[in-house]
Amino acid sequence: MIHTSALKRYNWRVIWLSLAYAAFLLAAIYTFKHHLLSGPAAIAVAALPALPIIGIFFAMGRYLLEEQDEYVRMLMVRQVLWASGFALSFATMWGFLESFDVVGRIDSYYIAVIWFGGLGIGSLINKLTVGDGGC
Amino acid sequence: MENRLRLLRAERKWSQQDLADRLEVSRQSVNAIETGKYDPSLPLAFRLAELFGLSIEEIFVSPSRRSSGAI
C-alpha cells in the first residue's frame, strides 16, 4: 500500500464528500417523499446529491496536481485512464443497446458508479503490469 | 531502463526505504526504478545522480547504446 501526504489528503476529501453525499441523498429522498418542495427549490434539492460526486472528480484532479511522487502519480493517471475508457465504453455500448430496445433504461448517474468501478480495474491492471496497484 | 541502483544502494548499505527518504519519494518508486519497471523523469534522475555523486550515465544504461552493443 502506497502512502503519500497528497494521497492522505485525497482520501480525507473523499471520505468527507462521501458523507456529504449520503446526507444530501437522504435529505433529497425525504423531501420528495413528503412533497415538501416544488419548482426551482425542488430542482436544487434534486441536484444536491450530484455535487459531492462532482466534488470527488475535482478531488481526483487536485490530487494529481498535488502528488509529488511521480511514480505514484503515474499509477493514478493510468487508473483514471482505464476508468474513463471503461465508463465511456460502457455508456456508448449501453446507449446503443437502449436505443434499439435490447436492454432497459438505466439512470445516467450510474456512469459515475461504473467509473469508480473502473478505478478498481485500473488498479488491478497496474498490479498485474507494474507490480503496484496504486491508490 | 537498466541501471546500477541496487548495487550503488548496497555499497552504502541503504535499504530501499533509506534511498526513498533521501529522494523524498515512496519506497515503491525506488523499487520500480531499480527493477526497470519505471523510468524516472530527468529531474529525478539528476537527484539520484547528485545523491550518489555520479553522472546519470554512470547510473542508467542508455537503451540506444545497449541495443547498439556500445556497452
Backbone of each chain as ProteinMPNN parsed JSONL, in Angstrom:
{"seq_chain_A": "MIHTSALKRYNWRVIWLSLAYAAFLLAAIYTFKHHLLSGPAAIAVAALPALPIIGIFFAMGRYLLEEQDEYVRMLMVRQVLWASGFALSFATMWGFLESFDVVGRIDSYYIAVIWFGGLGIGSLINKLTVGDGGC", "coords_chain_A": {"N_chain_A": [[0.85, -1.2, 0.0], [0.58, 2.174, -0.904], [1.53, 5.221, 0.573], [1.253, 8.586, 0.522], [1.58, 12.071, 1.389], [-0.109, 13.639, -0.144], [-1.889, 11.747, -1.025], [-3.103, 10.975, 1.337], [-4.464, 13.333, 1.959], [-6.227, 13.384, -0.202], [-7.723, 11.05, 0.308], [-9.01, 11.789, 2.704], [-10.58, 13.913, 1.761], [-12.259, 12.526, 0.028], [-13.613, 10.898, 1.841], [-15.047, 12.819, 3.385], [-16.593, 13.971, 1.363], [-18.074, 11.758, 0.601], [-19.59, 11.323, 2.873], [-21.065, 13.685, 2.82], [-22.461, 13.232, 0.485], [-24.1, 11.059, 1.223], [-25.66, 12.308, 3.186], [-26.932, 14.392, 1.722], [-28.323, 12.879, -0.142], [-30.11, 11.403, 1.447], [-31.553, 13.547, 2.492], [-32.709, 14.58, 0.158], [-34.296, 12.428, -0.671], [-36.107, 12.257, 1.486], [-37.289, 14.789, 1.309], [-38.606, 14.694, -1.193], [-40.217, 12.49, -0.875], [-42.057, 13.356, 0.969], [-43.155, 15.444, -0.338], [-42.265, 18.137, 0.028], [-41.191, 20.314, -1.299], [-41.302, 22.366, -4.299], [-40.926, 23.371, -7.767], [-38.152, 25.591, -8.539], [-36.729, 25.199, -6.114], [-37.133, 22.501, -5.582], [-35.771, 21.419, -7.723], [-33.196, 22.217, -7.094], [-32.722, 20.787, -4.705], [-32.942, 18.208, -5.692], [-30.679, 18.145, -7.244], [-28.676, 18.263, -5.417], [-27.416, 15.778, -4.339], [-25.703, 15.176, -6.428], [-23.615, 16.952, -6.338], [-21.512, 16.356, -4.336], [-20.434, 14.086, -5.598], [-19.461, 15.122, -7.977], [-17.63, 16.683, -6.738], [-15.811, 14.745, -5.892], [-14.625, 14.056, -8.307], [-13.286, 16.459, -8.782], [-11.598, 16.377, -6.574], [-9.976, 14.276, -7.286], [-8.637, 15.366, -9.508], [-7.313, 17.449, -8.207], [-5.695, 16.001, -6.512], [-3.967, 14.798, -8.373], [-2.578, 17.033, -9.166], [-1.335, 17.76, -6.809], [0.244, 15.601, -6.025], [3.509, 14.667, -5.394], [5.154, 12.563, -5.829], [6.315, 11.122, -8.568], [6.057, 8.551, -9.675], [3.944, 7.34, -8.271], [1.968, 9.132, -8.995], [1.865, 8.584, -11.727], [0.811, 5.998, -11.65], [-1.775, 6.536, -10.708], [-2.747, 8.159, -12.778], [-2.841, 6.303, -14.841], [-4.798, 4.616, -13.769], [-7.018, 6.348, -13.795], [-7.286, 6.759, -16.53], [-7.957, 4.186, -17.398], [-10.371, 3.894, -16.0], [-11.911, 5.972, -17.127], [-11.984, 5.24, -19.832], [-13.279, 2.791, -19.604], [-15.778, 3.517, -18.454], [-16.81, 5.3, -20.397], [-16.912, 3.628, -22.628], [-18.725, 1.731, -21.735], [-20.991, 3.386, -21.423], [-21.431, 4.193, -24.062], [-21.893, 1.747, -25.381], [-24.133, 0.777, -23.926], [-25.94, 2.787, -24.47], [-26.492, 2.488, -27.236], [-27.601, -0.092, -27.213], [-29.807, 0.405, -25.666], [-31.167, 2.224, -27.279], [-32.02, 0.609, -29.344], [-33.83, -0.887, -28.033], [-32.972, -3.213, -26.769], [-32.036, -3.54, -24.264], [-32.983, -2.462, -20.93], [-33.742, 0.889, -19.65], [-31.273, 2.785, -17.96], [-30.472, 4.898, -15.163], [-28.546, 7.82, -15.761], [-26.651, 8.566, -13.879], [-25.442, 6.286, -13.062], [-23.236, 5.918, -14.583], [-21.18, 7.219, -13.331], [-20.812, 5.512, -11.193], [-19.911, 3.277, -12.578], [-17.527, 4.352, -13.486], [-16.111, 4.668, -11.072], [-15.875, 1.984, -10.454], [-14.234, 1.326, -12.562], [-11.853, 2.477, -11.738], [-10.993, 0.611, -9.935], [-10.522, -1.52, -11.666], [-8.43, -0.405, -13.114], [-6.522, -0.247, -11.08], [-6.086, -2.953, -10.614], [-5.007, -3.721, -13.083], [-2.694, -2.166, -13.055], [-1.401, -3.461, -10.965], [-0.972, -5.963, -12.097], [0.67, -5.355, -14.262], [2.762, -3.492, -13.586], [3.265, -4.117, -10.998], [2.494, -2.652, -8.785], [-0.478, -1.579, -7.276], [-1.395, 1.0, -6.858], [-3.532, 3.658, -5.909]], "CA_chain_A": [[0.0, 0.0, 0.0], [1.372, 3.387, -1.022], [1.008, 6.345, 1.348], [1.925, 9.878, 0.396], [0.761, 13.077, 2.075], [-1.165, 14.049, -1.084], [-2.877, 10.663, -1.056], [-3.865, 11.06, 2.592], [-5.403, 14.458, 1.822], [-7.259, 12.938, -1.162], [-8.595, 10.093, 0.989], [-9.864, 12.532, 3.625], [-11.572, 14.659, 0.967], [-13.249, 11.564, -0.478], [-14.434, 10.487, 2.991], [-15.987, 13.907, 3.709], [-17.539, 14.11, 0.248], [-18.967, 10.6, 0.644], [-20.548, 11.597, 3.96], [-21.96, 14.736, 2.322], [-23.34, 12.578, -0.499], [-25.115, 10.284, 1.959], [-26.57, 13.258, 3.856], [-27.736, 15.074, 0.692], [-29.226, 11.901, -0.759], [-31.187, 11.146, 2.408], [-32.369, 14.767, 2.561], [-33.48, 14.68, -1.088], [-35.317, 11.374, -0.643], [-37.107, 12.67, 2.479], [-38.006, 15.962, 0.783], [-39.503, 14.311, -2.296], [-41.203, 11.529, -0.366], [-43.092, 14.093, 1.691], [-43.602, 16.544, -1.21], [-42.041, 19.364, 0.797], [-40.76, 21.427, -2.153], [-41.654, 22.302, -5.729], [-40.287, 24.422, -8.569], [-36.681, 25.685, -8.507], [-36.207, 24.636, -4.856], [-37.136, 21.041, -5.751], [-34.663, 21.108, -8.657], [-31.935, 22.393, -6.343], [-32.576, 19.658, -3.773], [-32.704, 17.002, -6.506], [-29.307, 18.21, -7.774], [-27.71, 18.25, -4.299], [-26.553, 14.582, -4.214], [-24.704, 15.114, -7.511], [-22.489, 17.857, -6.078], [-20.338, 15.682, -3.736], [-19.838, 13.173, -6.583], [-18.649, 16.001, -8.834], [-16.51, 17.071, -5.867], [-14.809, 13.658, -5.897], [-13.858, 14.205, -9.554], [-12.375, 17.581, -8.543], [-10.581, 15.916, -5.613], [-9.037, 13.456, -8.059], [-7.798, 16.296, -10.275], [-6.453, 18.171, -7.272], [-4.686, 15.038, -6.063], [-2.958, 14.63, -9.43], [-1.744, 18.246, -9.156], [-0.579, 17.855, -5.549], [1.121, 14.45, -5.815], [4.896, 14.972, -5.713], [5.832, 11.322, -6.196], [5.915, 10.972, -9.976], [5.672, 7.168, -9.968], [2.601, 7.155, -7.715], [1.083, 9.921, -9.859], [1.709, 7.841, -12.976], [-0.118, 4.895, -11.389], [-3.136, 7.078, -10.621], [-3.144, 8.595, -14.125], [-3.213, 5.079, -15.566], [-6.087, 4.178, -13.225], [-8.056, 7.263, -14.277], [-7.479, 6.495, -17.959], [-8.719, 2.937, -17.508], [-11.73, 4.153, -15.51], [-12.616, 6.811, -18.1], [-12.223, 4.417, -21.02], [-14.27, 1.773, -19.244], [-17.088, 4.15, -18.259], [-17.284, 5.836, -21.682], [-17.244, 2.477, -23.487], [-19.974, 1.177, -21.208], [-22.087, 4.322, -21.724], [-21.673, 4.138, -25.507], [-22.495, 0.449, -25.693], [-25.474, 0.704, -23.334], [-26.77, 3.757, -25.187], [-26.976, 1.873, -28.481], [-28.485, -1.218, -26.856], [-31.046, 1.017, -25.174], [-31.842, 2.824, -28.437], [-32.669, -0.455, -30.119], [-34.725, -1.603, -27.105], [-32.447, -4.545, -26.433], [-31.893, -3.529, -22.803], [-33.804, -1.45, -20.282], [-33.112, 2.182, -19.402], [-30.664, 2.977, -16.644], [-30.217, 6.313, -14.858], [-27.201, 8.169, -16.248], [-25.654, 8.697, -12.803], [-24.727, 5.021, -12.869], [-21.957, 6.01, -15.301], [-20.181, 7.57, -12.304], [-20.553, 4.276, -10.443], [-19.08, 2.471, -13.472], [-16.203, 4.997, -13.491], [-15.431, 4.291, -9.819], [-15.502, 0.573, -10.645], [-13.102, 1.336, -13.497], [-10.632, 2.761, -10.962], [-10.58, -0.684, -9.394], [-9.944, -2.284, -12.782], [-7.121, 0.22, -13.375], [-5.612, -0.654, -10.008], [-5.752, -4.363, -10.857], [-4.108, -3.766, -14.247], [-1.396, -1.667, -12.561], [-0.804, -4.537, -10.15], [-0.542, -7.056, -12.981], [1.665, -4.929, -15.241], [3.95, -2.883, -12.969], [3.503, -4.683, -9.674], [1.893, -1.82, -7.737], [-1.85, -1.223, -7.632], [-1.632, 2.443, -6.773], [-4.369, 4.156, -4.825]], "C_chain_A": [[0.883, 1.247, 0.0], [0.711, 4.5, -0.219], [1.857, 7.57, 1.08], [1.025, 10.905, 1.066], [-0.38, 13.546, 1.157], [-2.279, 13.005, -1.119], [-3.737, 10.674, 0.203], [-4.894, 12.187, 2.507], [-6.544, 14.074, 0.885], [-8.251, 12.0, -0.468], [-9.545, 10.797, 1.963], [-10.948, 13.299, 2.89], [-12.673, 13.711, 0.479], [-14.173, 11.104, 0.652], [-15.482, 11.56, 3.304], [-17.036, 14.084, 2.618], [-18.538, 12.95, 0.224], [-20.023, 10.779, 1.735], [-21.558, 12.657, 3.522], [-22.952, 14.142, 1.323], [-24.476, 11.826, 0.201], [-26.142, 11.218, 2.599], [-27.489, 13.936, 2.839], [-28.754, 14.122, 0.067], [-30.419, 11.616, 0.157], [-32.13, 12.345, 2.497], [-33.261, 14.887, 1.328], [-34.615, 13.65, -1.099], [-36.459, 11.77, 0.302], [-37.979, 13.802, 1.925], [-39.019, 15.565, -0.284], [-40.584, 13.333, -1.838], [-42.377, 12.244, 0.303], [-43.586, 15.324, 0.927], [-43.441, 17.903, -0.533], [-41.717, 20.569, -0.088], [-41.284, 21.253, -3.564], [-40.902, 23.418, -6.458], [-38.777, 24.403, -8.462], [-36.069, 25.071, -7.247], [-36.114, 23.111, -4.96], [-35.989, 20.618, -6.683], [-33.328, 21.182, -7.917], [-31.683, 21.212, -5.416], [-32.288, 18.364, -4.537], [-31.262, 16.956, -7.018], [-28.255, 18.056, -6.675], [-26.835, 16.994, -4.242], [-25.476, 14.493, -5.298], [-23.446, 15.904, -7.156], [-21.293, 17.169, -5.405], [-19.659, 14.714, -4.71], [-18.942, 13.968, -7.544], [-17.415, 16.45, -8.048], [-15.419, 16.007, -5.836], [-13.983, 13.721, -7.183], [-12.855, 15.359, -9.415], [-11.237, 17.157, -7.613], [-9.519, 15.07, -6.325], [-8.077, 14.35, -8.856], [-6.827, 17.031, -9.375], [-5.33, 17.263, -6.77], [-3.568, 14.905, -7.1], [-2.041, 15.854, -9.505], [-0.831, 18.285, -7.927], [0.454, 16.743, -5.376], [2.547, 14.756, -6.307], [5.67, 13.739, -6.164], [5.406, 10.938, -7.62], [5.483, 9.555, -10.335], [4.249, 6.89, -9.482], [1.581, 7.922, -8.562], [0.824, 9.186, -11.176], [0.728, 6.678, -12.804], [-1.559, 5.389, -11.376], [-3.626, 7.551, -11.983], [-3.582, 7.39, -14.949], [-4.578, 4.573, -15.09], [-7.229, 5.027, -13.785], [-8.331, 7.025, -15.76], [-8.284, 5.213, -18.177], [-10.176, 3.158, -17.107], [-12.53, 4.942, -16.542], [-12.942, 6.011, -19.355], [-13.313, 3.394, -20.778], [-15.671, 2.38, -19.164], [-17.648, 4.677, -19.581], [-17.683, 4.703, -22.631], [-18.563, 1.865, -23.051], [-21.159, 2.057, -21.599], [-22.44, 4.266, -23.205], [-22.406, 2.856, -25.883], [-23.938, 0.383, -25.185], [-26.439, 1.641, -24.06], [-27.344, 3.172, -26.469], [-27.946, 0.719, -28.193], [-29.845, -0.702, -26.405], [-31.86, 1.597, -26.334], [-32.605, 1.79, -29.252], [-33.534, -1.361, -29.237], [-34.279, -3.03, -26.79], [-32.298, -4.667, -24.91], [-32.791, -2.427, -22.239], [-33.032, -0.158, -20.056], [-32.442, 2.191, -18.027], [-30.419, 4.469, -16.432], [-28.757, 6.637, -15.176], [-26.18, 8.324, -15.122], [-24.922, 7.384, -12.516], [-23.392, 5.01, -13.616], [-20.833, 6.369, -14.318], [-19.804, 6.332, -11.491], [-19.626, 3.367, -11.264], [-17.651, 3.024, -13.492], [-15.428, 4.623, -12.213], [-15.009, 2.818, -9.862], [-14.289, 0.451, -11.557], [-11.791, 1.673, -12.804], [-10.083, 1.472, -10.368], [-9.938, -1.551, -10.463], [-8.547, -1.737, -13.102], [-6.091, -0.18, -12.345], [-5.148, -2.095, -10.215], [-4.762, -4.482, -12.027], [-2.726, -3.227, -13.876], [-0.656, -2.761, -11.803], [-0.22, -5.63, -11.041], [0.606, -6.64, -13.888], [2.929, -4.321, -14.618], [4.186, -3.321, -11.534], [2.969, -3.879, -8.51], [0.51, -1.398, -8.184], [-2.09, 0.26, -7.719], [-2.596, 2.737, -5.644], [-5.62, 3.322, -4.623]], "O_chain_A": [[1.812, 1.363, 0.799], [-0.5, 4.708, -0.305], [3.051, 7.583, 1.38], [-0.157, 10.647, 1.289], [-1.485, 13.817, 1.628], [-3.458, 13.34, -1.23], [-4.94, 10.417, 0.15], [-6.041, 12.028, 2.924], [-7.701, 14.401, 1.149], [-9.463, 12.135, -0.632], [-10.726, 10.458, 2.045], [-12.097, 13.339, 3.33], [-13.857, 14.046, 0.51], [-15.375, 10.939, 0.445], [-16.662, 11.25, 3.469], [-18.212, 14.316, 2.9], [-19.703, 13.133, -0.129], [-21.191, 10.436, 1.55], [-22.75, 12.55, 3.811], [-24.13, 14.499, 1.315], [-25.644, 11.939, -0.173], [-27.343, 10.953, 2.559], [-28.693, 14.044, 3.07], [-29.89, 14.502, -0.214], [-31.569, 11.59, -0.28], [-33.348, 12.185, 2.567], [-34.432, 15.251, 1.438], [-35.743, 13.957, -1.484], [-37.633, 11.633, -0.042], [-39.204, 13.791, 2.044], [-40.153, 16.043, -0.28], [-41.708, 13.344, -2.34], [-43.524, 11.807, 0.218], [-44.334, 16.141, 1.463], [-44.365, 18.716, -0.523], [-41.936, 21.711, 0.314], [-41.66, 20.156, -3.977], [-40.315, 24.299, -5.828], [-38.175, 23.34, -8.312], [-34.991, 24.48, -7.316], [-35.15, 22.504, -4.493], [-35.331, 19.602, -6.461], [-32.454, 20.333, -8.089], [-30.568, 20.695, -5.348], [-31.498, 17.531, -4.092], [-30.692, 15.881, -7.204], [-27.093, 17.758, -6.953], [-25.618, 17.118, -4.109], [-24.46, 13.821, -5.116], [-22.35, 15.577, -7.609], [-20.16, 17.367, -5.845], [-18.441, 14.538, -4.656], [-17.832, 13.552, -7.876], [-16.319, 16.58, -8.594], [-14.234, 16.333, -5.76], [-12.779, 13.469, -7.158], [-11.717, 15.254, -9.872], [-10.078, 17.517, -7.821], [-8.331, 15.141, -6.009], [-6.868, 14.121, -8.874], [-5.662, 17.22, -9.725], [-4.183, 17.684, -6.622], [-2.385, 14.899, -6.759], [-0.87, 15.735, -9.863], [0.295, 18.776, -7.993], [1.437, 16.923, -4.656], [2.757, 15.062, -7.481], [6.715, 13.854, -6.805], [4.282, 10.488, -7.842], [4.634, 9.372, -11.207], [3.449, 6.28, -10.192], [0.478, 7.436, -8.816], [-0.301, 9.169, -11.675], [-0.082, 6.403, -13.689], [-2.451, 4.761, -11.948], [-4.797, 7.367, -12.314], [-4.578, 7.452, -15.67], [-5.41, 4.154, -15.896], [-8.265, 4.505, -14.195], [-9.481, 7.082, -16.197], [-9.173, 5.16, -19.026], [-11.096, 2.681, -17.772], [-13.69, 4.625, -16.806], [-14.053, 6.096, -19.879], [-14.164, 3.158, -21.636], [-16.626, 1.842, -19.724], [-18.838, 4.514, -19.855], [-18.676, 4.811, -23.35], [-19.411, 1.524, -23.877], [-22.194, 1.561, -22.045], [-23.617, 4.289, -23.564], [-23.403, 2.879, -26.604], [-24.847, -0.014, -25.915], [-27.613, 1.317, -24.24], [-28.529, 3.333, -26.76], [-28.977, 0.581, -28.852], [-30.886, -1.283, -26.712], [-33.085, 1.476, -26.367], [-33.685, 2.058, -29.777], [-33.918, -2.458, -29.643], [-35.097, -3.924, -26.576], [-32.419, -5.755, -24.347], [-33.29, -1.575, -22.974], [-31.816, -0.111, -20.247], [-32.987, 1.666, -17.056], [-30.188, 5.213, -17.386], [-27.855, 5.845, -14.902], [-24.977, 8.227, -15.364], [-23.909, 7.37, -11.815], [-22.519, 4.194, -13.32], [-19.702, 5.901, -14.444], [-18.64, 6.127, -11.146], [-18.69, 2.771, -10.733], [-16.685, 2.262, -13.514], [-14.241, 4.302, -12.271], [-13.94, 2.449, -9.376], [-13.429, -0.407, -11.358], [-10.73, 1.213, -13.227], [-8.871, 1.267, -10.306], [-8.943, -2.231, -10.214], [-7.608, -2.499, -13.332], [-4.931, -0.424, -12.675], [-3.976, -2.417, -10.02], [-3.802, -5.25, -11.961], [-1.708, -3.758, -14.321], [0.546, -2.959, -11.976], [0.866, -6.151, -10.786], [1.435, -7.474, -14.252], [4.039, -4.602, -15.07], [5.186, -2.946, -10.921], [2.98, -4.349, -7.372], [0.322, -0.924, -9.304], [-2.88, 0.732, -8.537], [-2.505, 2.155, -4.563], [-6.425, 3.621, -3.741]]}, "seq_chain_B": "MENRLRLLRAERKWSQQDLADRLEVSRQSVNAIETGKYDPSLPLAFRLAELFGLSIEEIFVSPSRRSSGAI", "coords_chain_B": {"N_chain_B": [[14.349, 0.837, -17.586], [17.636, -0.262, -17.674], [19.819, -0.293, -14.828], [22.209, 0.741, -12.226], [21.355, 0.975, -9.685], [20.648, -0.744, -7.516], [23.06, -1.898, -6.827], [24.622, 0.365, -6.176], [23.191, 1.26, -4.015], [23.456, -0.887, -2.275], [26.191, -0.783, -1.772], [26.332, 1.363, -0.094], [24.932, 0.44, 1.975], [22.215, 0.989, 2.181], [18.732, 0.726, 2.63], [15.832, 0.197, 0.501], [13.921, 1.916, 1.475], [15.494, 3.764, 2.857], [16.822, 5.048, 0.737], [14.593, 6.031, -0.594], [13.629, 7.862, 1.307], [15.697, 9.721, 1.261], [15.421, 10.693, -1.287], [12.937, 11.696, -1.185], [10.673, 10.31, -2.095], [8.315, 7.586, -2.627], [8.839, 4.24, -1.278], [8.039, 2.361, -3.082], [8.449, 3.671, -5.476], [11.24, 3.755, -5.672], [11.74, 1.018, -5.811], [10.427, 0.411, -8.242], [11.941, 1.876, -10.071], [14.454, 0.756, -9.69], [14.067, -1.894, -10.513], [13.632, -1.512, -13.139], [11.087, -1.09, -14.046], [9.993, 1.355, -14.157], [10.84, 4.386, -15.643], [12.641, 7.078, -14.456], [11.846, 10.629, -14.313], [13.699, 13.33, -15.849], [14.458, 15.358, -13.897], [14.284, 13.779, -11.512], [16.132, 11.797, -12.076], [18.449, 13.328, -12.113], [18.494, 14.086, -9.427], [18.996, 11.634, -8.249], [21.511, 11.083, -9.336], [23.022, 13.183, -8.243], [22.808, 12.574, -5.561], [24.291, 10.2, -5.352], [26.662, 11.16, -6.22], [27.469, 10.875, -8.852], [27.427, 10.755, -12.494], [24.482, 10.836, -14.586], [24.678, 8.956, -16.604], [26.367, 7.137, -15.471], [24.813, 5.758, -13.785], [22.444, 4.956, -15.071], [21.777, 2.825, -17.841], [22.046, 3.622, -21.157], [19.392, 2.99, -23.347], [19.651, 3.005, -26.158], [22.404, 2.831, -26.596], [22.847, 0.413, -25.438], [21.375, -1.318, -27.094], [22.818, -1.024, -29.443], [25.087, -2.234, -28.834], [27.2, -0.881, -27.765], [27.92, -0.784, -25.142]], "CA_chain_B": [[15.713, 1.105, -18.034], [18.629, -0.958, -16.845], [20.585, 0.675, -14.023], [23.074, 0.189, -11.179], [20.856, 1.498, -8.406], [20.69, -1.738, -6.434], [24.469, -2.034, -6.457], [25.041, 1.611, -5.513], [22.494, 1.281, -2.721], [24.069, -1.925, -1.435], [27.518, -0.287, -1.373], [26.139, 2.322, 1.015], [24.115, -0.26, 2.981], [20.925, 1.662, 2.302], [17.54, -0.026, 2.207], [15.037, 0.969, -0.474], [13.259, 2.992, 2.207], [16.516, 4.793, 3.115], [17.007, 5.81, -0.506], [13.334, 6.749, -0.846], [13.584, 9.009, 2.221], [16.655, 10.725, 0.793], [14.91, 11.263, -2.547], [11.586, 12.185, -0.89], [9.68, 9.578, -2.899], [7.878, 6.371, -1.935], [9.697, 3.063, -1.461], [7.587, 1.711, -4.314], [9.099, 4.371, -6.601], [12.619, 3.264, -5.733], [11.687, -0.364, -6.296], [10.043, 0.407, -9.666], [13.089, 2.365, -10.86], [15.533, -0.222, -9.538], [13.766, -3.1, -11.292], [13.477, -1.136, -14.542], [9.674, -1.033, -14.441], [9.633, 2.766, -14.338], [11.965, 5.273, -15.962], [12.411, 8.352, -13.762], [11.938, 11.864, -15.095], [15.052, 13.896, -15.831], [14.766, 15.934, -12.58], [14.522, 12.732, -10.51], [17.398, 11.148, -12.443], [19.51, 14.231, -11.645], [18.552, 13.989, -7.961], [19.67, 10.36, -7.964], [22.926, 11.23, -9.689], [23.654, 14.075, -7.256], [22.854, 11.848, -4.281], [25.393, 9.236, -5.403], [27.871, 11.83, -6.677], [27.835, 10.307, -10.151], [26.645, 11.298, -13.607], [23.315, 9.993, -14.9], [25.141, 7.831, -17.453], [27.04, 6.139, -14.635], [23.768, 5.024, -13.046], [21.494, 4.35, -16.015], [22.334, 2.354, -19.11], [21.278, 4.159, -22.281], [18.8, 1.896, -24.143], [20.165, 3.014, -27.53], [23.775, 2.316, -26.555], [22.78, -1.008, -25.108], [20.91, -2.07, -28.268], [23.834, -0.993, -30.498], [26.218, -3.018, -28.36], [28.308, 0.009, -27.421], [28.323, -1.03, -23.749]], "C_chain_B": [[16.7, 0.436, -17.069], [19.473, 0.069, -16.072], [21.371, -0.041, -12.924], [22.605, 0.598, -9.784], [20.997, 0.508, -7.26], [22.114, -1.881, -5.895], [24.94, -0.809, -5.662], [24.424, 1.714, -4.118], [23.145, 0.293, -1.755], [25.441, -1.479, -0.934], [27.418, 0.642, -0.162], [25.31, 1.719, 2.145], [22.79, 0.464, 3.248], [19.823, 0.69, 1.905], [16.823, 0.81, 1.144], [14.357, 2.148, 0.214], [14.238, 4.122, 2.52], [16.687, 5.689, 1.893], [15.761, 6.637, -0.814], [13.237, 8.0, 0.028], [14.521, 10.122, 1.749], [16.169, 11.427, -0.479], [13.543, 11.924, -2.366], [10.552, 11.61, -1.872], [9.271, 8.339, -2.104], [8.864, 5.223, -2.179], [9.331, 2.341, -2.751], [8.223, 2.358, -5.539], [10.517, 3.854, -6.785], [12.648, 1.849, -6.301], [11.385, -0.415, -7.791], [11.205, 0.875, -10.545], [14.187, 1.3, -10.869], [15.314, -1.456, -10.419], [13.504, -2.786, -12.765], [12.044, -1.067, -15.011], [9.229, 0.402, -14.703], [10.895, 3.567, -14.598], [11.726, 6.619, -15.31], [12.48, 9.53, -14.72], [13.381, 12.375, -15.009], [15.382, 14.556, -14.484], [15.065, 14.876, -11.512], [15.834, 11.993, -10.8], [18.578, 12.013, -11.986], [19.652, 14.163, -10.127], [19.268, 12.723, -7.537], [21.186, 10.499, -8.199], [23.659, 12.083, -8.659], [23.786, 13.378, -5.906], [24.037, 10.88, -4.236], [26.709, 9.875, -5.862], [28.384, 11.285, -8.002], [27.076, 11.046, -11.258], [25.478, 10.341, -13.878], [23.747, 8.761, -15.689], [25.859, 6.752, -16.641], [26.041, 5.314, -13.812], [22.847, 4.27, -14.006], [22.188, 3.975, -17.32], [21.445, 2.869, -20.239], [20.708, 3.017, -23.121], [19.373, 1.846, -25.562], [21.599, 2.469, -27.575], [23.781, 0.816, -26.306], [22.389, -1.821, -26.331], [21.947, -2.084, -29.384], [25.091, -1.752, -30.08], [27.419, -2.18, -27.978], [28.791, -0.203, -25.998], [28.549, -2.51, -23.548]], "O_chain_B": [[16.604, 0.556, -15.848], [19.797, 1.142, -16.581], [21.228, -1.245, -12.715], [23.377, 0.567, -8.825], [21.415, 0.875, -6.162], [22.34, -1.971, -4.688], [25.573, -0.939, -4.614], [25.055, 2.19, -3.174], [23.356, 0.595, -0.58], [25.809, -1.766, 0.205], [28.315, 0.689, 0.68], [25.018, 2.383, 3.139], [22.316, 0.536, 4.383], [19.972, -0.076, 0.953], [17.159, 1.972, 0.918], [14.226, 3.228, -0.36], [13.873, 5.297, 2.461], [16.697, 6.916, 1.996], [15.854, 7.789, -1.238], [12.82, 9.061, -0.436], [14.188, 11.305, 1.824], [16.469, 12.598, -0.712], [13.05, 12.615, -3.257], [9.693, 12.32, -2.394], [9.818, 8.076, -1.032], [9.619, 5.231, -3.151], [10.193, 1.782, -3.43], [8.506, 1.68, -6.526], [10.945, 3.555, -7.899], [13.47, 1.526, -7.158], [12.003, -1.183, -8.527], [11.426, 0.337, -11.63], [14.767, 0.988, -11.91], [16.259, -1.992, -10.997], [13.19, -3.683, -13.548], [11.781, -0.995, -16.212], [8.228, 0.643, -15.378], [11.886, 3.45, -13.878], [10.706, 7.254, -15.578], [13.085, 9.45, -15.79], [14.173, 11.901, -14.194], [16.478, 14.346, -13.965], [15.98, 15.044, -10.705], [16.554, 11.611, -9.878], [19.59, 11.487, -11.524], [20.761, 14.18, -9.594], [20.051, 12.728, -6.587], [22.006, 10.09, -7.377], [24.773, 11.756, -8.25], [24.771, 13.575, -5.194], [24.705, 10.755, -3.209], [27.747, 9.214, -5.889], [29.591, 11.241, -8.241], [26.194, 11.86, -10.982], [25.494, 9.186, -13.451], [23.242, 7.661, -15.467], [25.949, 5.601, -17.067], [26.402, 4.297, -13.22], [22.514, 3.106, -13.785], [23.049, 4.693, -17.827], [20.246, 2.592, -20.275], [21.464, 2.154, -23.567], [19.561, 0.761, -26.112], [21.957, 1.73, -28.492], [24.581, 0.064, -26.863], [22.969, -2.873, -26.598], [21.981, -3.017, -30.187], [26.034, -1.897, -30.859], [28.533, -2.694, -27.876], [29.923, 0.146, -25.664], [28.894, -2.938, -22.446]]}, "name": "protein", "num_of_chains": 2, "seq": "MIHTSALKRYNWRVIWLSLAYAAFLLAAIYTFKHHLLSGPAAIAVAALPALPIIGIFFAMGRYLLEEQDEYVRMLMVRQVLWASGFALSFATMWGFLESFDVVGRIDSYYIAVIWFGGLGIGSLINKLTVGDGGCMENRLRLLRAERKWSQQDLADRLEVSRQSVNAIETGKYDPSLPLAFRLAELFGLSIEEIFVSPSRRSSGAI"}
